[in-house]
């Protein structure tokens, strides 16, 4: 009676190993250039699909928006204290 659950567990384990799908290398996918994608609802304003220069300008603008030095407000120089008499 005690051997039945162990036997069922071993059988299930053996069958699970046989159910693995074969892993083969598929055809190599060639990606399109980033600027050649079609315009979608997710495209940023000012970007035209297929225009490499517009894509590069949009990437520079996006990177500049993540630059902490350009995002922070410039600090005004401290005013010199005035002498009181």
C-alpha positions as CSV (number, residue, x, y, z in Angstrom):
1,X,0.0,0.0,0.0
2,X,2.8,2.4,0.9
3,X,4.7,1.6,-2.4
4,X,1.8,2.7,-4.6
5,X,2.2,6.4,-4.0
6,X,6.0,6.2,-4.5
7,X,5.5,4.2,-7.7
8,X,3.0,6.8,-9.0
9,X,5.4,9.6,-8.2
10,X,8.3,7.9,-10.0
11,X,6.1,7.2,-13.0
12,X,4.9,10.9,-13.2
13,X,8.6,12.0,-12.9
14,X,9.7,9.7,-15.7
15,X,6.9,10.8,-18.0
16,X,7.6,14.5,-17.3
17,X,11.1,14.0,-18.6
18,X,9.8,12.6,-21.8
19,X,7.5,15.5,-22.5
20,X,10.3,18.0,-23.1
21,X,10.1,19.8,-26.4
22,X,13.1,19.5,-28.7
23,X,15.3,22.6,-28.7
24,X,16.7,23.5,-32.1
25,X,18.2,26.7,-33.4
26,X,15.8,28.5,-35.6
27,X,16.5,30.8,-38.5
28,X,18.5,33.8,-37.6
29,X,16.3,36.9,-37.4
30,X,17.6,40.0,-39.0
31,X,16.4,43.1,-37.2
32,X,15.5,46.2,-39.1
33,X,17.3,49.4,-38.3
34,X,15.6,51.4,-35.6
35,X,14.8,54.5,-37.7
36,X,13.2,52.4,-40.4
37,X,10.2,51.3,-38.3
38,X,6.7,52.5,-39.3
39,X,5.1,55.4,-37.5
40,X,2.9,54.1,-34.6
41,X,0.8,55.6,-31.9
42,X,3.9,55.2,-29.6
43,X,6.2,57.4,-31.7
44,X,7.4,60.6,-30.2
45,X,6.3,63.9,-31.6
46,X,8.6,65.3,-34.2
47,X,9.9,61.9,-35.3
48,X,9.3,60.7,-38.9
49,X,9.5,57.0,-39.7
50,X,12.4,56.2,-42.0
51,X,14.4,59.4,-41.4
52,X,17.7,58.6,-39.7
53,X,18.6,62.2,-38.9
54,X,15.2,62.8,-37.2
55,X,15.7,59.5,-35.3
56,X,19.2,60.6,-34.1
57,X,17.9,64.0,-33.1
58,X,15.1,62.4,-31.1
59,X,17.5,60.1,-29.3
60,X,19.7,63.1,-28.4
61,X,16.7,65.0,-27.1
62,X,15.6,62.0,-25.1
63,X,19.1,61.4,-23.6
64,X,19.4,65.1,-22.8
65,X,16.1,64.9,-20.8
66,X,17.8,62.2,-18.6
67,X,20.9,64.3,-18.0
68,X,20.8,65.4,-14.4
69,X,23.0,68.4,-15.1
70,X,20.7,69.9,-17.7
71,X,17.6,69.1,-15.6
72,X,18.7,71.0,-12.5
73,X,18.0,74.7,-12.3
74,X,21.2,76.9,-12.5
75,X,22.3,78.1,-9.1
76,X,22.6,81.9,-8.9
77,X,25.8,83.2,-7.3
78,X,25.4,84.3,-3.7
79,X,25.0,88.0,-3.1
80,X,27.7,89.7,-1.1
81,X,26.5,90.9,2.3
82,X,26.1,94.6,2.6
83,X,27.8,96.5,5.4
84,X,25.5,98.3,7.8
85,X,26.8,101.2,9.9
